Amino acid sequence: MHKLLLVLSIAAALNGSPALAADLNPRPVLEHHAALVYANYSDTLSSALALRGAIDAFLATPSEATQQAAQQAWRMAREFYGQTEAFRFYGGPIDDEHGPEGRLNAWPMDESYVDSVEGADGVGLINDRAFAITKASVTDHNERGGEENIATGYHAIEFLLWGQDKSETGPGKRSYTDFVDGKAPNADRRRQYLKVVADLLIDDLEFLVKAWRPGSKVNYRSRFVEGGQDSLRNLFVAMGSLARGELAGERLEVALNSQDQEDEHSCFSDNTHRDAVLNATGIENVWLGRYKRADGSIMTGPSPRDLVAARNAGIAERTSAQIAASVAAASAIQVPFDREIVGAKDAPGRQRIQKTVNSLVQQSKDLVAAANAVGITKLTLVQP
């Protein structure tokens, strides 16, 4: 989770930056990576704009059909954002001290902080008519009083579109009538709240696109491309930390150990299986310097793998194979995730998740070896 970032940033800084192998030039890799990041965030923004359009249509005419269209737009938006999480964990624009990660993707969420839940009607910011629903006030209340008090981002939108998931076979079953005046208390404020958090999502993604936009001499991208080995180190920190600390640890092992639906990432929509695949794919994108854009075109270019292969082809090949194995293992996790985590240790679902965890743990070790091959030692990764 995002609160681990400060520890990582301090540790990475203390470790220093040994010299890159003299015969390797990271500049082409950094330039291509910056282009890849910009493309991924641009697609993420475009998909979020489509989500906001679907939400606007739903709020204008609440119905089962418009609600389902907004839900599908949310799922599509996650397809792109999930891959961007491989750009975290080194104090970049997404998660430095001013970064929006905690507003975009914080979890797990105490649903009652925002709206009514089963057994507790009339709770939450939506039902508090003394609370002004504005961008500023909603942002100010995000995580106020505790990390679980999430008021913004993808998961707040998810909760409003699906409601609590009380089903063992599918996602939440919130009725569209929760947004219809006269059908549910404070429907007007529920509509207003969903509109505001959708707008905030766009604002934060626009900030990230601007930070990585080409042509500027003062944004983060310009500093990253000039960062040499420090920037290259950041790529390995991001890949390894997402693999071990976040995906294998926070998102899979925690839920596997607790067997609690509340510990799954996208618990309202039952989209957690895709979160795992997309995170694993995002790591592979960075490693290979490859990204499939929303229009279907494929970006390719100089990659960390290329640098490693120039020094140690065996380590490069082994790391590539392990990363691919992690994507495959995550893809084998079945729907719904909250049924995969329950049962005895030898239950098929639990074994599928454990296989993914084991693969990611090994992958993080291989990434450390790969970094060492290009002269990056003492690589400190986020641990679960």
C-alpha positions, 0 to 999 in steps of 0.5 A, spaced: 500 500 500 502 507 498 504 508 506 510 504 505 513 509 500 516 513 505 520 507 508 522 505 501 524 512 498 529 513 504 532 506 504 533 507 496 537 514 498 541 511 503 544 505 499 547 510 494 548 509 487 554 505 485 557 506 478 553 503 472 557 498 468 562 502 463 560 499 457 552 500 458 549 507 456 542 507 460 539 513 456 536 510 450 532 505 455 530 511 460 528 515 454 523 509 451 521 508 458 519 515 459 515 515 452 512 508 455 509 511 461 506 517 458 503 513 453 500 508 459 498 514 463 495 518 457 491 511 455 489 511 463 486 518 462 482 517 456 479 511 459 477 515 465 474 520 461 470 515 458 468 512 465 466 519 467 462 520 460 458 513 462 457 516 469 454 522 467 449 518 462 447 514 468 446 520 473 442 524 468 438 518 467 439 512 472 437 505 469 439 498 470 442 499 463 446 506 464 448 503 471 451 497 467 454 501 462 458 505 467 460 499 471 463 496 464 467 503 463 470 502 470 472 495 468 475 498 462 478 504 465 482 499 470 485 495 464 490 501 463 491 504 470 493 497 473 499 497 468 501 504 471 502 501 478 509 499 475 511 506 475 510 507 483 515 506 489 521 511 488 518 517 489 516 519 482 510 524 481 505 518 482 507 517 490 512 523 492 509 527 498 504 530 494 503 525 489 495 523 488 496 515 489 492 515 495 487 519 492 487 514 486 487 507 488 487 507 496 484 501 499 481 497 503 475 502 504 471 502 509 464 503 505 460 506 511 465 512 511 462 514 504 455 511 504 450 507 508 451 499 508 448 493 510 445 494 518 447 502 518 443 506 514 444 513 514 451 513 515 457 516 511 459 523 508 453 522 503 448 522 508 451 527 512 447 533 509 451 538 513 457 536 509 458 540 503 460 535 497 465 539 493 472 537 490 476 541 496 472 538 501 471 530 499 479 531 497 480 533 504 476 528 507 480 522 504 483 518 509 481 523 514 482 519 521 485 513 518 487 509 512 481 506 511 477 512 511 477 512 503 473 518 500 476 518 493 478 514 487 477 508 483 474 504 489 470 509 492 467 510 484 467 502 484 463 502 491 458 507 489 456 503 482 456 496 485 455 497 493 457 492 498 459 485 495 454 480 499 454 475 494 459 468 494 457 468 486 458 475 483 459 482 485 455 487 489 448 488 487 446 496 488 440 498 485 440 504 480 434 506 484 439 509 490 440 514 485 433 516 483 429 521 487 424 519 492 426 511 491 432 512 496 434 517 501 439 522 499 439 520 492 441 527 490 447 527 494 449 520 492 449 523 484 453 529 486 458 525 490 459 520 484 460 526 479 465 529 484 469 523 485 469 522 477 471 529 476 477 528 481 479 522 478 480 526 472 484 531 475 489 527 478 490 523 472 491 529 468 497 531 473 500 525 471 500 526 464 503 533 465 508 530 469 511 525 463 509 529 457 514 530 452 517 537 450 518 540 457 524 542 460 521 543 467 517 537 468 519 530 472 520 527 465 525 531 463 529 530 470 528 522 469 531 522 462 537 526 465 537 521 471 542 516 469 543 510 473 539 513 479 533 513 474 535 506 472 535 504 479 528 506 480 526 502 474 528 496 478 525 498 485 519 499 481 518 492 478 521 489 484 517 492 489 510 491 486 512 484 485 514 482 492 511 488 497 505 490 493 502 484 489 505 478 492 504 481 499 499 486 500 494 484 495 495 476 495 498 474 501 494 478 506 487 476 503 490 468 502 492 468 510 485 472 512 480 469 507 477 475 508 473 478 502 474 485 505 482 484 504 481 483 496 483 489 492 477 490 488 472 487 492 465 491 490 466 489 483 469 482 483 475 485 479 481 483 483 483 477 478 484 483 473 488 487 478 493 481 479 494 480 471 494 487 470 500 489 475 504 483 473 503 485 466 505 492 468 512 489 470 513 485 464 512 492 460 517 495 464 522 490 463 521 488 456 520 496 454 513 494 451 506 496 451 500 495 448 496 501 447 488 502 447 488 503 439 492 496 439 498 498 437 505 496 440 510 500 443 517 497 443 524 500 444 530 499 448 529 496 455 532 494 462 532 487 459 537 489 453 542 492 458 542 486 462 542 481 456 548 485 454 552 483 461 549 477 462 544 473 457 543 468 462 540 472 467 536 476 462 533 470 459 531 467 466 528 474 469 524 474 462 521 467 463 520 468 471 516 475 469 512 471 464 510 465 468 508 470 473 503 473 468 501 466 466 500 464 474 496 471 475 491 469 469 490 462 472 486 465 478 479 464 477 473 469 478 470 471 484 477 472 487 473 472 494 472 464 493 479 463 491 482 465 497 477 460 502 478 453 504 483 449 506 491 450 504 490 445 498 484 448 496 485 449 488 483 456 488 488 457 494 493 453 490 493 458 484 494 464 488 500 461 492 503 459 485 502 466 483 505 469 490 511 464 489 512 466 482 512 473 484 517 472 490 522 469 485 521 474 480 523 479 485 529 475 487 531 475 479 530 482 478 535 484 484 540 479 480 538 483 474 540 489 477 546 487 480 548 485 473 548 492 470 552 495 476 546 496 481 547 493 488 544 494 494 537 494 491 532 495 497 525 493 495 518 494 499 517 488 503 510 486 505 
